[in-house]
Amino acid sequence: MAYQLTIQRPVETEGVGLHTAVRSVLRLLPAPADTGIVFRRTDLDNFEIEAEVRNVARVSYATSLMKQGVLISTTEHLLAALYCCGIDNVYVELDALEVPILDGSSQPFIDLLAQAGTRRLRRQRRYIHVVKPLEFSDGDRRIGIYPSDEFRVHCVVDYGHPAVGPQEVEMTVDRESFSRELAPARTFGFLKDFLGLQSMGLIRGGSLANAIVLDDTSVLNGPLRFADEFGRHKALDLIGDLALVGRPLQASIVAHKAGHALHTQLVTRLLEDRSLWTETTTNGASRHSAAGAESDVSISSHAVAD
């Protein structure tokens, strides 16, 4: 039997937004059972925005939430960390519109949650258990979700870049495997796109300290943390967007060259079709794997230049 979790004590961090370049303070605070993940804009009288797919506003280069015209941007790295650490209920206070990018990965949020600790609540956790497949595509981009007794992701990317060959990451995800295999993987961008994105009001806070940057042939700010850091980061982004389901998933997700738009479409379509899933308070994975067993990770990729 699994119980809902919140954090034990408040913690905070600060940094600049990747797209706005605005400095902000982010605080995580304990929340009661059945609260979910709720953002609060402390600069706007603690206006609350629930981390749910119905509040998704933008999915261009980041996943942003909006409610009654109030925006929270670039949520996916924090949401991935909260989801994989099993935090069901938390208030996320932010004094600006964008979650700080920090080093471009989820690792700083994992470290923050380690400082916060966890507290078990007297309410059972409710899982979304997928019972029928759902899949769709957009050109050569594909995504699908399939029945499973555990939470698995399979992510394939191919950017056609000399330093980034096709990369594939497939793994069972829990706190340990996410922290070890995915959380350190950083966001990335291509130098040729820089001026165009800035003219669109994007990546104004981007730097070599918070993103991997590539020119036409190579990585400008190596070494990489993983040879296939690009594929791992896209798996991280996928998990952050899947957190918008609002409850832990028992499912296997396959994403082929997908992005935030397909990720959030998948969540919307899944929740809209009640025949695709059931709600359960039983963690199916615990019936099939020994406690503490190491998660399996299968990764194949072409060589990546450092």
Phi, psi and omega in degrees: 000129181252138179253153177296151180237149164231184177271157184281322186213154178294145176219160179211160175211172178210158180175184182266155174279140181300317186265324183270336187065013179274133179281138181217158174253130178245128178238139173252132182230148177301150178223151181288169180304146177066016175282320188080196177263118185234122175275143175234125174273099184290341176279354180232052176057039177059036177301133187256138175229118181285141178280075181227152186296334178296342180261006179293129182248316184223145177225032179263106179067001175188162177257118182244147179248146178215141175216125180051040176083358180263131190248143167232120187248155174056062185268344198293325182291320176292314181298323178298317180295315179298315181299310186285339175273001175074024180276108183277328189224124179196145169263132178248104180269135183217133183260022175204183187272352184232134174297133181299142183281335181055240181263008178091003180235186174266355185302316179299328178286325174298316178297320179297318179292329175296321176293324184288329185070177180233152177227129180280137180255159183272055178210133182291144174285140178248127182258150168265112181257111182286130183245344177223146182288152172223127179211149177201172185216166174218097187065234179269008177264131183224152175209147178207155176230138191223156180300141176195153176271001179221177179259114182232146174232146178223110188237129180238131176230153176202105184263000179060033182251141182303330181267356182227090175286174175306135182228143185222128179235128177223126184198155165278131188250126169217187184300316184292312183291322178296314182298323184276318192257334186240320187306321182287349185288127187265156173295164186210162178202168184250133184304324182297339182267353192302306185294321179297318179293320178296324178294340177269003181083021183249165176045033179291338177258008180288145179203173177292347179273344183231014177200149169280131182241134181240138169269203185289342186230342190208172174274126184279332186232056174287181002281157174287154176282331175220149177300329181246044184300330182294312178296321180293321180292322178295327174294321176300312178301318179302314181295319178300321178287324178294336177300340179289355169300328177092352177214155179297144182261141164250095187191162172247126183245131178242123181235120181247107181056032181274172177213191185304322183297312179292322179303310185286330172298319179300314180299315180299311183294322179298310184291332180287333184253095185293344180285347184275346187208159172237162176257134182220155175255009181255131175278103185299326182298329183291341179280344189241352181226141180293145179300133177082000179295143182286134180292149180271141179228126177239121184225131174227137181201160169282162179298144178241131180288138177270000000 
